[in-house]
Amino acid sequence: MRLIKYYGEPSAVEQFENRVPVEAYDATRGTYVLHYDIQPHEVSTYNFGRQRFITRIRIKKGSVQKIEAGGYGY
C-alpha cells in the first residue's frame, strides 16, 4: 500500500461498517423487501510526535476518501 510507503505504519487502525438500506423487488413474494448493503471502511491514525498534527485517513474500497488533521501528537 502506498500509504505505508509514504507515512509508515499507522499508530492505530479502526475498522467500521456502514449498513445502507436497499429496497428490492422480490418476484417470488410479489412485494418489495428491505435488505442492507454492508460497506466496510477503515480509519488509519498516524501520530508523528509532539511537533506535528495527528492525521486520520479514511479508506473505502481501497481508495482514500478523507484526510483529517487532529491536534498535536504525543
C-alpha positions in Angstrom: 0.0 0.0 0.0 1.3 3.4 -0.9 0.2 5.0 2.4 2.7 2.8 4.3 5.5 3.7 2.0 4.7 7.5 2.4 3.6 7.7 6.1 4.9 4.5 7.6 2.9 2.2 9.8 -0.2 3.8 11.4 -0.4 4.2 15.2 -4.0 2.7 15.1 -6.4 1.2 12.5 -10.1 1.1 13.2 -12.5 -1.0 11.1 -16.1 0.2 10.5 -19.1 -1.0 8.6 -21.9 1.2 7.2 -25.2 -0.5 6.7 -27.0 1.1 3.8 -30.7 0.1 3.4 -31.6 -1.2 -0.1 -35.2 -1.9 -1.2 -35.5 -4.5 -4.0 -38.5 -6.3 -5.6 -38.9 -9.9 -4.7 -40.8 -11.6 -7.6 -41.5 -14.8 -5.5 -43.3 -12.8 -2.8 -44.6 -10.2 -5.2 -43.5 -7.3 -3.0 -40.6 -5.1 -2.1 -38.2 -6.3 0.6 -35.6 -4.3 2.5 -32.1 -5.6 3.0 -28.9 -4.0 4.0 -25.7 -3.5 1.9 -22.6 -3.7 4.2 -19.9 -1.2 3.2 -16.7 -1.7 5.2 -14.1 1.1 5.6 -11.2 1.8 7.9 -9.6 4.8 9.5 -5.8 4.8 10.0 -4.4 7.2 12.5 -0.8 8.5 12.2 0.9 10.1 15.2 4.1 12.0 14.1 5.0 13.3 17.5 4.6 16.5 19.5 5.7 18.9 16.8 3.2 17.7 14.2 -0.6 17.1 13.9 -2.1 13.7 14.2 -3.5 12.6 10.8 -6.5 10.4 10.2 -7.1 8.8 6.8 -10.4 7.2 5.9 -10.1 4.4 3.3 -13.1 2.9 1.5 -12.8 0.2 -1.3 -9.0 0.7 -1.4 -9.2 4.5 -2.0 -8.6 7.4 0.3 -11.9 9.1 1.0 -10.9 11.7 3.5 -7.9 13.1 5.3 -8.3 14.9 8.6 -5.8 16.6 10.8 -6.3 16.4 14.6 -4.4 18.0 17.4 -0.7 17.8 18.1 0.6 14.3 18.6 2.2 12.9 21.7 
